[in-house]
Amino acid sequence: MRFFSFYVYFCIKNLFKMNYEELLETRDVRKTTKVRLPYGYFYKRLIDGKYSNFVEFHDEVSDAITFSSSVKAEYEALADIHQKQQLHFTPNEGDDGVYAIAVEVGNYVTIEQQLNENPSMVAKGDFMTSTLRDLFDITTELHAHDIYHVCFAPSNILTRKNDGSVRLLMHGSFYQHIDPEMLYEGVESYVAPEIFEGQPVTATADVYSLGCFIDWLYRSSGLPMELKPIVKKAMELDPAQRYPSVEALRQAVNKARTMRHAVLYGGSALAIALCIVGLFFYMLPSTEPIEFVKPVQEPIPEDMLEDNMDEYLGIGADMDSATIADIVEQNKLRDTISADDRVMKQYNAKAEAIFRKQFTKAAEAIISKVYNVESMNGEQTVFAAKTRQMTEDLAKKQEELAGLTDLSSDRTQAIASEIIENITRKKMEAMDKDYIGLKPRAEEKKPVTGSSSTSSSTGSSSTSTVPRTTTSSTTSKPAGNSKTSIYDRNRDSYGRDPFDPVDPDNHKIKR
């Protein structure tokens, strides 16, 4: 009886132990994700709170005769590379040779995964610049040791998930003996064409692949105009027509960015100058009547209408099912493209909102230093100097913010011009309350009757506006910068008020 009880206890204990172990194994499986690289599957497992990374090679790759020796040779060569962008690994060897590698600890994903999970990273200030800088740095260092990456496909470039910094793992120059069509299946467009012709790997092959990656990186926001000829030259089919080295490609990209900033600075300065000229003419006194135009009715928004109705109207009984199915497939494709457009618009809208908010705050502070009553009543030379300084400050601030958001030059100029125009208009409206005689008051246009109307230029009309008179240029001018002094210095442009029996000229300075 005692033996039977012990046997039951032993069975139950083993049953619970087996279930617990299976539970742990199931948890680890859920924590495992696999990503296909040209050489194998990259996956990570959460073990004791830390991510351990592995690459399990494809069977068709590891079956190559010299594959194991190539992996060991790369392992030894990478020991001399100390750049942070280079991931190091340790080969795992079995009876049939190297079947996998253990990669250094860290939470890494491909850059393709990173942007799919967090698309807003493209709007981050220095994401584009830092990504290209890291790739140029590590590739230049690898070339100094005669190592070439060959394939810069988005699925073959890793990033650290917490900060998005670039990492490279295995390099194609160590595996030239493997059939490239098999090795780079699915990413052939990112590999130089001469590699598939059996030619040896050189620096120009990496130039071609980097050009393809730059084109992909800017695909969501649009490749800047200044980079288009650079990418086109890097992707030339003839290696002799490309940039001779990655360093030459880097210098071309940096030069294009510098020219872009110069154009932005010049365009900003021109926009500010035009606004200042417009402000000057706006501040001049004007007697022209204001014409109000009735706004045009807005059309019905397109999103309130049914989409694709024309395609289904007129379908009769003679329409076969194949034609209807084709129309449905076309609509599905159109919906997919529309979704991609919406995502791109969201990226641009977020970047524009950041630029608009930061530039509005900076422009308000800069313009307020110049366009105020004190500055406008000051010396002309001082005002001109302040205006020039304001122009330079606004242009520099726009250039700085434009570089952080990576928006196109045309778009940032348009937003900046709109912000500057709104701020200057508010300043003008505020300054009109303190300035004297800048716009005709409402009582100046009030019609009068009596003998005064006989001097009106209309002649036949019984009513007229108050005529403007001029005074002698020898009128005395009181000293100081008071409102009376401003009025006296511009007396000829103000006119008289016949309704004030004491002082017919005082109606311009009642306020």
Disulfide bonds with the S-S distance in Angstrom:
none
